[in-house]
Amino acid sequence: MSNAIATDGDLAWKTGPIRPRACTCGSVVCQLLHERVMTDMSRRMFVGGVAAMMAPFVGLHAAEPGAGGMPKQADRPVLLTNLRLFDGTGKSVRQGVQVLIQGKVIAALPSAGEKVEGAQVIDCQGKLVMPGMIDTHWHTMLAAVPQMTAMTADLGYLYISAAQEAQRTLMRGFTSVRDAGGPAFALKRAIDEGMVPGPRIYPSGAMISQTSGHGDFRLRSDIPRAANESLSMVEQVGVAMIADGETEVLRRVREQLMLGASQIKMLAGGGVASMYDPLDSTQFTEKELRAGVEAAADWNTYVMSHVYTPKGIKRAIKAGVKSIEHGQLADEESVRMMRDEGVWWSLQPFLQDEDANPYTDAVRRESQSRVAQGTVRAYEMAQKYGIKTGWGTDILFSPKGTVTQGKQLAKLTRFYDPMTLLKQATGTNGELLALSGERNPYPQPLGRIAAGAFADLLVADGDPTVNLDFLSNPEQNLRLIMKDGKVYKNTL
């Protein structure tokens, strides 16, 4: 549940375009959408054509645009000079250093004043240079469309909207995201091929859910499903896949790996906005979870798991899951188990504050309140036990919410000192992305400013030794945005 912004990030499709829950016309809309899509295009044709369809919708303000309006790769080294450096390790901000970029990577950190023959020099005017930020729980396709638009718009429109939001995400300073479920493969490809601007995407593909689980978006009228019945529309589109039993879990996980998933998302518990699965429910047996984990491990990657409760957390860890998503209802025993097994805790600021989703019914408000109270305790326990902690937002169906992405980081200084928090959103999150091992689509280091790392960096007006408030207004305070050594913004 995404208390931080809109709906439960992993649940949002229950109130979204395919299976709306808050609207009595949902089944009619879904049927019409299904008929239109299946008439116009097959799923394979759709995925193959998305990139070409998005190409005309590029319009960014880069320093040196190349073909199609995209920034071009510098034909000579770029030297950033006159700067204060935060390198993503959490060490003190330092001066007396420069950043040398060659192509897509950082080549070296020469001393201040050292000349580099033939380099293009960018004077950073004494401002902060830091790595591009990373959001490790982001839903690329539906972060920025209102719920009603998602319910009624053509799928092609949703992809175009997602492409535009990808550009805005990059311009907020987020150069990488881990997609926590949904059909993001086509947009990832378009970004990687330079057709549209956006962050690096680590796609999970369709979320794997049991029947009646957190990713089962069918209506009651769809039950029961015969063994030989066709997949539901949400499964055909690639938002979630229903799997019961070890054999079916293996099939569905392997399909996502075939499509290009860098890690797998399995749903091991309920959520706040759920219609069928209550917050306290535990989903998938340990054997089913282990089947998914083993299939991912055979491809040298890992499973991330949506789950809130201690019972679900412990079951997921026993099965070999490497990243607990949410987990705000954890107790000390389950947190110690995370620590002992070296499991990551991917937390989001679900604080029932001005950014939270309003619920009208008492049951959901109570569940939301439980998660918000658990969020405060979760951040305390994560630090008490030294858990490897990732940061993400889980923003869904909220055009107004997406613009607060940086704010969602800055406000967590109530739990962490600013330097530690900034490290979490850069170098630490980069380590979490690297868990994908051989399936890592971007094998150079991310979230760090060091020789050999990808040249993803920001020049900012701000002092992270004091606070991170400057990230709340990226349009004003991010003066230069670079990804892959290409300058997408420069107002220095």
C-alpha positions in Angstrom: 0.0 0.0 0.0 1.4 3.3 -1.0 0.4 5.6 1.8 3.0 8.0 0.7 1.3 9.1 -2.5 -1.8 7.4 -3.9 -2.8 3.8 -3.7 -0.9 0.7 -2.7 1.9 0.6 -5.2 1.6 -3.1 -5.7 -2.2 -3.0 -5.4 -3.0 0.0 -7.5 -4.1 -2.1 -10.5 -7.0 -3.1 -8.4 -8.3 0.4 -8.7 -6.6 1.0 -12.0 -7.1 0.6 -15.7 -7.8 -3.1 -16.0 -9.8 -4.0 -12.8 -11.1 -0.8 -11.1 -12.4 -1.4 -7.6 -14.0 1.9 -6.7 -16.3 2.2 -9.7 -19.3 0.1 -10.5 -18.7 0.5 -14.2 -15.4 -1.2 -14.0 -16.4 -4.5 -15.5 -17.9 -2.8 -18.5 -14.9 -0.6 -19.0 -12.6 -3.6 -18.8 -14.6 -5.6 -21.3 -14.6 -2.7 -23.8 -10.9 -2.1 -23.4 -10.3 -5.8 -23.8 -12.3 -6.0 -27.0 -10.6 -2.9 -28.5 -7.1 -4.0 -27.7 -7.6 -7.6 -28.9 -9.2 -6.3 -32.1 -6.5 -3.8 -32.9 -3.3 -5.7 -32.0 -1.9 -8.8 -30.4 0.2 -8.4 -27.3 3.3 -9.2 -29.2 2.6 -6.7 -31.9 1.8 -4.1 -29.2 5.0 -4.5 -27.4 7.0 -4.4 -30.6 5.4 -1.3 -31.8 5.4 0.8 -28.7 8.9 2.2 -29.1 8.2 3.4 -32.6 4.9 5.0 -31.5 6.6 7.0 -28.8 9.4 8.4 -30.9 7.7 11.6 -32.0 7.0 12.6 -28.4 10.4 13.8 -27.5 10.9 17.4 -26.4 13.7 18.1 -23.9 16.0 21.0 -23.2 19.5 19.6 -23.5 22.6 21.6 -23.7 23.7 20.1 -27.1 20.8 18.3 -28.8 21.6 15.7 -31.4 19.2 14.0 -33.9 15.6 14.0 -32.8 16.2 16.5 -30.1 18.1 14.1 -27.9 21.4 15.2 -26.4 24.4 13.9 -28.2 27.5 12.1 -26.7 30.4 14.5 -26.3 33.1 13.8 -28.8 35.8 14.7 -26.3 36.4 14.3 -22.6 34.3 16.5 -20.2 35.9 17.9 -17.1 33.7 19.2 -14.2 35.7 21.7 -12.2 35.2 24.1 -9.3 32.9 21.9 -7.3 32.0 20.3 -4.0 31.8 16.5 -4.3 29.4 14.1 -2.7 30.5 10.8 -4.2 27.6 8.5 -3.0 29.7 6.7 -0.3 28.4 8.8 2.6 31.9 10.3 3.2 32.2 14.0 3.8 31.6 16.5 1.0 35.1 17.3 -0.3 36.7 20.0 -2.4 40.0 20.0 -4.3 38.8 17.4 -6.8 37.5 17.4 -10.4 35.4 14.8 -12.3 36.6 13.6 -15.7 34.1 12.0 -18.0 34.9 9.9 -21.1 31.9 8.7 -23.1 29.4 7.1 -20.8 31.6 6.6 -17.8 33.6 8.5 -15.2 37.3 8.1 -16.2 39.0 9.7 -13.2 38.8 12.2 -10.3 41.9 14.4 -11.0 43.0 16.9 -8.4 41.7 20.5 -8.7 43.8 22.6 -11.1 45.1 19.5 -13.0 44.8 20.2 -16.7 43.2 17.6 -19.1 44.3 18.1 -22.7 41.4 18.6 -25.1 38.7 18.4 -22.5 35.5 20.4 -22.6 35.4 22.2 -19.2 32.2 22.8 -17.2 32.7 25.3 -14.4 30.3 24.1 -11.6 30.7 27.5 -9.8 31.4 25.9 -6.4 28.1 23.9 -6.4 27.4 20.4 -5.2 28.2 17.5 -7.6 26.4 14.3 -6.6 25.4 11.0 -8.3 22.0 10.8 -10.0 19.4 9.5 -7.6 17.8 6.1 -7.7 14.2 5.1 -6.8 14.0 1.4 -6.0 10.2 1.1 -5.9 8.8 2.8 -8.9 5.9 1.8 -11.3 7.0 3.2 -14.6 3.9 2.8 -16.6 1.2 4.3 -14.2 2.9 6.6 -11.8 1.5 9.8 -13.4 -1.9 9.0 -14.9 -5.1 9.7 -12.9 -7.1 6.6 -12.1 -10.0 7.6 -14.4 -7.7 8.2 -17.3 -6.1 4.8 -16.8 -9.5 3.2 -16.8 -10.7 4.8 -20.0 -7.7 5.7 -22.2 -6.2 3.6 -25.0 -3.2 1.6 -24.0 -1.1 3.5 -26.6 -2.0 6.7 -24.8 -0.8 5.2 -21.5 2.5 4.3 -23.0 3.0 7.8 -24.5 2.1 9.3 -21.1 4.6 7.0 -19.4 7.3 8.1 -21.9 6.6 11.7 -21.0 6.7 10.9 -17.3 10.0 9.1 -17.8 11.5 12.4 -19.1 10.1 14.3 -16.1 11.5 11.6 -13.7 14.9 12.2 -15.3 14.6 15.9 -15.0 13.9 15.5 -11.2 17.3 14.0 -10.9 16.4 10.3 -10.9 18.7 8.6 -13.4 17.7 5.0 -12.4 14.6 3.3 -11.2 13.7 -0.3 -10.2 10.3 -1.0 -11.6 8.3 -3.0 -9.1 5.8 -4.5 -11.5 4.2 -3.8 -14.8 4.8 -3.9 -18.6 7.8 -1.6 -18.6 10.0 -3.6 -21.1 9.1 -1.6 -24.2 9.7 1.8 -22.5 13.0 0.5 -21.1 14.1 -0.5 -24.6 13.1 2.9 -26.1 15.1 4.7 -23.4 18.1 2.5 -23.9 18.0 3.0 -27.6 17.9 6.8 -27.3 14.4 7.1 -28.7 13.0 8.9 -25.6 14.7 10.4 -22.5 14.3 8.7 -19.2 16.0 6.9 -16.3 17.6 3.5 -16.5 14.8 0.9 -15.8 15.4 -2.3 -13.9 12.2 -4.2 -14.9 10.5 -6.8 -12.9 7.8 -7.6 -15.5 4.5 -8.9 -14.3 4.0 -9.4 -10.6 3.6 -13.0 -9.6 0.5 -13.6 -7.5 -1.5 -16.5 -6.1 -5.2 -16.8 -6.8 -7.0 -14.4 -4.4 -3.7 -12.7 -3.8 -2.4 -9.2 -4.0 -2.1 -9.4 -7.8 -5.4 -11.1 -8.6 -7.3 -8.4 -10.3 -10.2 -10.4 -11.6 -13.8 -9.6 -10.7 -15.9 -12.0 -8.6 -17.8 -12.8 -11.8 -14.6 -14.2 -13.3 -14.4 -16.9 -10.7 -13.9 -19.9 -11.1 -11.4 -20.1 -13.9 -11.2 -23.4 -15.7 -7.9 -25.0 -16.2 -7.9 -24.4 -20.0 -9.4 -20.9 -19.8 -7.5 -18.0 -21.4 -5.6 -15.5 -19.3 -7.3 -12.4 -17.9 -6.7 -9.1 -19.6 -4.4 -7.9 -16.8 -2.3 -11.0 -17.3 -2.2 -10.6 -21.1 -1.0 -7.0 -20.8 1.7 -8.0 -18.4 0.8 -6.3 -15.1 0.5 -9.5 -13.0 0.4 -13.3 -13.5 -1.6 -15.7 -11.4 0.3 -18.8 -10.4 -0.8 -21.6 -8.0 1.5 -24.5 -7.1 5.2 -24.8 -7.7 4.9 -25.9 -11.4 2.8 -22.8 -12.3 5.1 -20.5 -10.4 8.1 -21.8 -12.3 6.3 -21.3 -15.6 5.3 -17.7 -14.8 8.7 -16.6 -13.3 10.6 -18.2 -16.3 8.3 -16.2 -18.7 9.3 -12.9 -17.1 12.9 -13.8 -17.2 12.5 -14.7 -20.9 11.0 -11.2 -21.5 14.0 -9.5 -19.9 13.2 -9.1 -16.2 16.3 -8.1 -14.2 14.7 -9.4 -11.0 11.4 -11.0 -10.1 8.5 -9.6 -8.1 6.4 -12.0 -6.0 3.5 -11.0 -3.8 3.7 -12.7 -0.4 1.0 -10.8 1.5 -2.0 -8.5 1.4 -2.3 -4.7 1.3 -4.4 -1.8 2.5 -6.4 -1.1 -0.7 -7.1 -4.8 -1.4 -10.6 -6.0 -2.1 -9.9 -9.7 -1.6 -6.7 -10.1 0.3 -6.7 -8.5 3.8 -3.6 -6.7 5.1 -2.8 -9.6 7.5 -3.0 -12.4 4.9 0.0 -14.5 4.1 0.3 -15.5 0.4 2.1 -18.3 -1.4 3.4 -21.3 0.5 7.1 -21.5 1.3 7.5 -24.1 -1.4 5.8 -21.9 -4.0 8.0 -18.9 -3.0 11.1 -21.1 -3.1 10.2 -22.3 -6.6 10.3 -18.7 -7.8 13.5 -18.0 -5.9 15.2 -21.0 -7.5 14.0 -20.1 -11.0 15.4 -16.6 -10.5 18.7 -18.0 -9.0 19.1 -20.3 -12.0 19.2 -17.1 -14.1 21.6 -15.5 -11.5 19.2 -13.0 -10.2 16.8 -12.6 -7.2 13.3 -12.2 -6.0 11.8 -9.1 -4.3 8.6 -9.6 -2.4 5.7 -7.4 -1.4 4.8 -8.2 2.2 3.9 -6.4 5.4 3.5 -8.9 8.3 6.1 -10.7 10.4 4.7 -14.1 9.3 5.0 -13.2 5.7 8.4 -11.7 6.0 9.8 -14.7 7.8 8.3 -17.1 5.2 9.7 -15.1 2.3 13.2 -15.0 3.9 13.1 -18.8 4.6 12.3 -19.2 0.9 15.3 -17.2 -0.2 13.8 -13.8 -1.1 16.5 -11.1 -1.1 14.5 -7.9 -0.8 11.5 -7.2 1.4 9.3 -4.6 -0.2 7.3 -2.5 2.5 7.4 -4.7 5.6 6.1 -1.9 7.8 4.4 -4.3 10.2 7.6 -6.2 11.0 8.5 -7.2 14.5 11.9 -7.4 16.0 12.2 -11.2 15.4 11.6 -10.8 11.7 13.9 -7.8 11.5 16.7 -9.8 13.2 16.1 -12.5 10.6 16.6 -9.9 7.8 19.9 -8.9 9.4 21.1 -12.5 10.0 20.3 -13.6 6.4 21.6 -10.4 4.8 18.2 -9.5 3.3 17.5 -6.0 2.0 14.6 -3.9 3.4 13.1 -1.7 0.7 11.1 0.9 2.7 8.9 3.7 1.5 7.6 6.8 3.4 4.1 5.6 4.1 3.4 8.2 6.8 -0.3 9.1 6.3 0.6 12.7 5.8 -0.4 15.2 3.2 1.0 12.9 0.5 -1.0 9.9 1.5 -4.0 8.6 -0.3 -7.4 9.4 1.4 -9.7 6.5 2.1 -13.4 7.0 2.8 -14.2 3.7 4.5 -13.2 3.1 8.1 -11.6 -0.3 7.5 -9.0 1.0 5.0 -8.3 4.1 7.1 -7.5 1.9 10.0 -5.2 -0.3 7.9 -3.5 2.8 6.5 -3.0 4.1 10.1 -1.5 0.7 11.1 1.0 0.9 8.3 1.8 4.5 9.0 2.6 3.7 12.6 4.6 0.7 11.5 6.6 2.9 9.1 8.0 5.0 12.0 8.9 1.9 13.9 10.3 0.2 10.8 12.8 3.1 10.2 13.8 2.9 13.8 14.4 -0.9 13.7 16.2 -0.8 10.4 18.8 1.5 12.0 18.9 -0.3 15.3 19.7 -3.7 13.7 21.8 -2.3 10.8 19.6 -3.6 8.0 20.7 -2.9 4.5 17.9 -0.4 3.6 16.8 0.8 0.2 14.7 3.8 -0.5 11.8 4.2 -2.9 8.5 6.0 -3.3 5.9 3.7 -4.8 4.0 6.6 -6.4 0.9 5.4 -8.4 -1.9 7.1 -10.3 -0.9 10.6 -9.0 0.2 13.3 -11.5 0.5 15.7 -8.5 2.3 13.1 -6.5 5.1 12.4 -8.9 6.4 15.9 -8.6 7.1 15.2 -4.9 9.5 12.4 -5.6 12.5 14.3 -4.3 10.4 15.6 -1.4 9.7 12.1 -0.4 13.4 11.6 0.2 14.0 15.0 1.8 11.3 14.6 4.5 13.0 11.4 5.8 15.6 13.5 7.6 13.3 13.1 10.6 14.7 9.5 10.7 18.2 9.9 9.2 20.9 12.5 9.1 20.9 14.1 5.6 24.2 12.6 4.5 23.2 9.1 5.4 19.9 9.5 3.6 21.5 10.9 0.5 23.8 7.9 0.5 20.8 5.7 0.7 19.3 7.2 -2.4 22.5 7.0 -4.4 25.3 4.5 -3.5 23.2 2.2 -1.3 20.4 2.0 -3.8 23.0 1.3 -6.5 24.1 -1.8 -4.5 20.5 -3.0 -4.3 20.2 -2.7 -8.1 23.3 -4.7 -8.5 21.7 -7.7 -6.8 20.4 -8.6 -10.2 23.9 -10.1 -11.0 24.2 -11.5 -14.4 20.8 -10.1 -15.4 21.9 -6.5 -14.6 21.2 -4.5 -17.8 23.6 -1.8 -16.7 26.7 -3.5 -15.2 28.8 -0.4 -14.5 28.5 1.0 -10.9 25.5 3.3 -10.3 24.9 5.8 -7.5 28.6 6.5 -7.2 31.1 9.1 -8.5 34.2 7.0 -9.0 36.4 5.9 -11.9 34.5 3.3 -13.9 31.0 4.2 -12.8 28.4 5.4 -15.2 28.5 9.1 -15.7 25.1 9.8 -14.1 25.4 12.9 -12.0 23.8 16.2 -10.9 25.1 19.7 -10.1 22.9 21.2 -7.4 22.4 24.3 -5.3 22.3 22.7 -1.9 24.2 21.5 1.1 23.5 17.9 2.2 25.4 18.4 5.4 22.5 20.6 6.5 19.4 19.2 4.8 18.0 17.8 1.6 15.3 20.4 1.0 16.9 21.4 -2.2 15.7 18.1 -3.8 12.1 19.2 -3.2 12.5 21.8 -6.0 14.5 20.2 -8.7 13.5 22.6 -11.4 15.2 25.4 -9.5 18.0 23.7 -7.7 19.3 21.0 -10.1 21.4 23.1 -12.4 22.9 20.3 -14.5 21.6 16.7 -15.1 23.8 14.2 -16.8 23.1 10.6 -17.7 25.4 8.3 -19.6 27.7 11.3 -20.0 25.0 13.2 -21.9 23.8 16.6 -20.6 20.0 16.7 -20.4 19.9 20.0 -18.5 22.5 22.8 -18.0 21.5 26.1 -16.4 24.9 26.9 -14.9 
